[in-house]
Amino acid sequence: MQQIENKILNQLLDRYENSKLSRNENARTIHITYAFRKNTIPQYFDESSNAADEINSVMMELQREKIINIAWKNGKIDGIIDKVVLQEDAVSVVYKRLGRISKLSAEKNAEALLNRMQNKISGRVTTSFVDRMLDRIETGKSVKEYFDITDLKQAENLIYALDCIENNQKDCYVREFSIEYFQDSKMFEQLIPKVCHVIREERDDFSEFENEEILAEYFIYKNPGYVYIKGNAFLVTSDDKMLDISILPDGIGFAISRESNPTVRVVPSESIREVYTIENLTSFYRFHKENSLVIYLGGYHNKVRQRLLLQIYETLPDAKYYHFGDIDVGGFQIFYHLCEKTKIPFRTYKMDIQTMKQYEKYTKRLTVNDRKRLQKLMETKLSEEEKKLAQYMLEHNAKLEQECIFE
């Protein structure tokens, strides 16, 4: 019966902590109760056992200790319990009995930690996050989405990892980063979902990024960055060995060095007139253009791919640069991210109203979130021509995946 007793007392404390009573804000009388129902305490209603009598005995002992009051069904004492009511004066006793720290104490401890961390951090995202958490705690809002206030080491590790990420200036792999800052090769990996969630909330420009894409923006990579490329060009190693990739009609994939001085360079032929970045791999394999260099971007490009694109642009400044992607919000955002980060004068390819009409039977309906994000893009970034496309998409409730465009 100890398990049942602890369950009921913990539930009563949870409800107490979520009420105004715990903050002395109650404007009227509030009773913290636990109702005895089949869905809350099924064993109590199991007629094939004597659990009800045992539970009654346990509850009556708690009542004698002035921890709870029992409300009997139909007022019949020693019959069926309708609910138990926590005695407010016994709250501290219950915390001690359960070996549980009060929510108020845990919040004060968390506030103290956050204030200490403020003096140790320097990253913009990290500082904003800590300020936001302090505000939430001070105004009685929950922070459990980010960390458990009863586990301050968890909170400290999250904040420390965020600040280390923001201040990282060298290329490294996830496990290398973890060893350097946590002296443990796997610790950082456990924090990645949380730190990336925070970064997405704090930085609008990263709101659509996957975890790996976010880390790559801070020079942290899970695996070597691979790029797929095809066309009239050579791969040249640091010791001047060359591979003609034009002999491979479907292109080649290779790992790009993390370092600013790559071990492999792409040397395009002077015959290249156009350079295309492709969002999806299927479309990359299908895509063929004479006198062109075609690069599979794989969603948002990262700093490693940025170096490659800039190296190609330095070699071919007079070529025309195009981006070919999905005709949806993500496609627009990937295109703008590419332009902003590289400063290369990219144009969109096959991302227009004519293409939408041509492949109309393959379109999908917009979600509510798609419509909101499209409206926001129209207000902030899109050119007049792109606004016409976005308006067409909204009016026809349509978006189109790149793979459906047969090029």
N, C-alpha and C positions, 0 to 999 in steps of 0.2 A: 504493500500500500504506500510505501515511501515515494514510489514513482508517481502515483496518482496525486499525492499531497504536493509534491514539488511542482507537478504540472499545473495544478490549480493555483498555487501561490505565485508561480511565475507569470501565469496569465493575468492574475490580479495586479501584479506589479507592472506588467506591460501596459495594462489599461490605465493604471494610475499615472504612469509616466507620460502617456499620450493625452492626459486630461489637464485642465487648467489647475487642478489641485496641486500638482507637483511644482507649479510655479507660483502658488499662492495668488492665482488670478481669478478664482471662482467668484462669480457675482451672485451665485445662487447655490443652494445645497446640491452637491453632486455625490452620488453613491457609486462606488466601484464594485461591480458585481460580476459573478460568474454563474451563468445559467446552466442548470443540469438538464441537458437534452440528449436525445439519442445520437445526435451528430457531434456533440461536444464531449460526452463521456459515455460511450456505448456500453461499456461493461456494467455500468450502474443499472441498465435496463435489461440485462441478460438474466432472464428468469431461471435459466438452467444452472446458475451458480449462486453463491451466497455473497457475491461482491457488494451488493447494495448494503447489506448489514455492516460489512467491514468498512465500507466508505462512510456510512453514517457515523460509525464509531470514531473514525479518524476526524471527521468534520466536527463532531461534538467535542472532541478533545481540543481542537483548535479554537472552538468557541469558548471553552472553559479557560483557555489561555488568553482570551480577549484579543484574538487575532482576527477572527471573523464573527459575523452573526449569521445564523441560519434562518432562511425563510422557508417554512414548511408548506407543502402544497395543501391548499384548503385549510391551512392553519393546524393541521394534525401533527403534533409533535411526535417524533420517532417514526413518522410515516415515510413519505417520499419528499426528498429535498427539491424545492423549486429553484432556489438559487442561494448562493452564499455572498455575503457583503463584507468587503474589507473594512476593518476598523482603522480609521485614519491614524489614530495614535499608535498603531502597531506597525506602521510602515518600516520604521528603522529596524524593528525586531525581525521582520520578514527578510529584509536585505541581509542581515547578519546570519539568519538561519539558513539562507540559501547560499551564503558566501558570494553574494552578488553586489557589485558596486552600483550605487544609484546613478541614474541618468544625469542628474544635476552635477554630481561629482565628476562623472566621466566627461561631461561637457567642459567643466572648468579645467580639467587636466588637458583636454584637447586644445582649448584656447591657449593655455600656457605653452604647449608645444608649438602651436602655430605662431605665437608671438616670438618665441625663441628662434624659430626657423626664418622668420622675416629678416633677422639680422645676419643670416648666413647665405641667403640666396640673392641672385642678381638678374636672373632671366625674366624677361617681360611677361611671358606666359605664366611662369611659376609664381611670380609676385602677384599677378592678377588672380590666379587660382587661390592662393593662400588668403588674399583679402576677401575673396568671395566666400570661402569656407568660414572665415571668422564672422562675416556678416550673417551667414545662415545660422550659425550656432547662437549668435547673440540675439537673433530674432526668432529663435525657437524652431527653426526649420531643420529637417533631417539632412545629414551628410552621408548616410549609409550607402548611397549610390557610389561614393568615392572611397570611403574607408570606414572601418568599424571604430567608433570612438573609445571602445574598451580595449582596443589593440593599437596603442600609439606607435609601436614599431612599424606597423603596416603603413600608417599615415606618414611617418618619417621617411620610410623607404620610397614611398610614392613621390613625395616632394623632392627628396634628394635626387631621384632618378630624373625627374622633370628638369631640374636645374642643370644637372650634368649633361643632359641631351642638348639643352639650349646653348650651353657653353662649349659644346664639342666642336672642334675646328679641324679634326683630322679624320681621314678615312679609316674606318675600322669595321669589323664584323660584329654581330650581336654578342657573340660569346667573348670576344676580345674586350668589348666594352664592359661586359659584366664582370670579367676578371679584374679589370683595372679599377673599377669603382666599387665593386662589392666583394672582391676576392673570392668569387664563386662564379663558375661558368654558366650556371643556370638561373641564378637569382633574377637577373634583369628580364629574362624571357617571361617569367611569371608576371612581371609588372607591365609588359608591353600593352595588353588590352586596355588597362586603366590609363596609362600615360597617354596613349593615342586618343582615347576617348576625351580626356581633358584638353589635349591640343586641338582636337576638332571643335570643341566648344569655344575655346578661346581665340581660335584663328579661323575667320570665315573663309579664307583662301584655301584652307585644308579641309573644309567641311565634307567634301566628297571623296577624300583620299582614303585608300586602304592603309592598314597599319604599316606595311612594308614601304609604301610610298611616302608616308610621313617620316619614317626613320631615315629614308634615303635623302630627304631634304636636309637632314642634320648630319649627313655623311656616315650614317650607320646602316650596314647592309646585312641582311640575313644570309645571303649567298652571293657569289660573284654575279655581277650584272651582265646578262647576255643580251646581245643585239643580233637581229636577223637582217641581212642586207643582200640585195641582188642588183645587178646592172654592170655597166662597164667601169670596173674599178679593180684595184689591187689591194690586198691586205699586205702591209709591209711591217716586218718585225723590227725590233730595235737593232738587230745585227744585219739589217738590210735583206733578209730573205723575203721573197715575194710569192704571193699566190694570186693568180688571175681568177677572180670570182665570176667573170663573164662566161666561163666554161660550165658553170653550174646554173642551169635555167631556173631552178627553184630557190637559188640563193644559198647562203651559208649562215650558221649561227656561231658566234664566238664570244668568249668572255672578255668584257672590257675591263681594263685595269682600273683600280681605284685611284691610282696615283695621277698627279697632274701631268707626269711624263709617261704616256701610255707605252706598254710593251708592244702593242699592235696599233698601227695607224691605217686609216682608209685613205687611199690615194685615188681619187676619181679620174677617169679619162677626160681629156679636154673636149671630147665629143658630147659630154653630158650637158643637156640643155634644161632639164627639169629634175628637181629632187622632190620625192613624195614621202611623207611619213604616213604610216597606215596604223589605224587603231587596233584592228583585230587580225589575228594570225591567219585565219581562213582567207580573208580578203587579200592579205599579203601574198599568199601562195597563188591566188587566182590572178593577181594584178600583173600586167605586162605592158610596158611602154618602151618604144625605141628611144635611144639616146637619153635614158632616164636612170636615176639612182633611186632605188626603193628601199625604205627602212621601216621595219616593223617596230612601232613605238610601244605597243603593249599598254595602253591606257595612259596615265599621266607619266610624262618623262621625268627622270630624276637627274641629279647633278652629273652622274656618270654619262648618261646619254646626252646631256646638254653639252659636255665637253666634245663628244663625237660630232654632234651637229655643228657646233661652232668651228671645229677643225675643218669640216667639209665646206662650211660657208666661207671660211678664209681662203680656201682653195678655189671655190667656185662662186665668187661674189656676184657674178652676172647671170647665174642660172635663176630660173623661176622656182619658187618654193611653194609646195602645196601640202595641205593636210586633208586626209580622207578619213572620215570617221562616221559614227552613228549620227543620224539626224534626230537628236534628242537633247535634253538638257545637259547630260553628261558629255556628249559630243562637243557642244558649244564650250563647255567649261574646260575640257581638255585642250581644245584649240586655243582658247585665250591664255591658258596657263603656258602652253608652248610658246606663244608669241611673246608674252611678258617676260618669261625666264630667259629666252635666247636672244630676244630683240631682232630675230630674223624676220623679214617681211613675208611671212606665210600668208597664203590665201586658202580658202576652203575649196575642196574639189568634190563635185557631186553631192554637195550639201545645200540643195536649193529646192525651190517649189517645183520646178520641172521634173526633178528626180522623184520627188514625193508623188507627183501625179503619175509618172511612168510606172512606179512600183506600188501603186495604191493598194493593190490586193494583198500586199505583204505587211501593210502597216498595222500597228497595235494601238490600242486606245491609251490615252494619257491617264495617269493616276491623278488623284487630287493633289498630291505633292508635286507631280510634274507641272501641273498648271500654275501652282504657286511659284515654283522656281523659275518657270518661263517668264512669268509676269515680272519677277524681280530682275531677271537678266535684261528684259526689255527696258527697264527703268535705269539700268546701271551701265551695261557694257555694249550691247549689240549695235552694229552699224544699221543704217536705214534699210539696206537690203536684207540684212539678217532679221530685222524687226518684221519685215514683210513675211519672211519665212515663219517666224515664230507666231505671228498673227494667223497665218494659214493653218499652222499646226493646232492652234487653239480653236479656230473656227471649225476645223474638220476632225477635231479630237483624235489626232494621229501623230505617231512617231514611227521612225523606220530604222531597223538595225542594219548596219553596214553590210553584213553577210548576205542580205537580201538583194543587194545591188550587184548585178552581174556585170563585171567590167572586163 
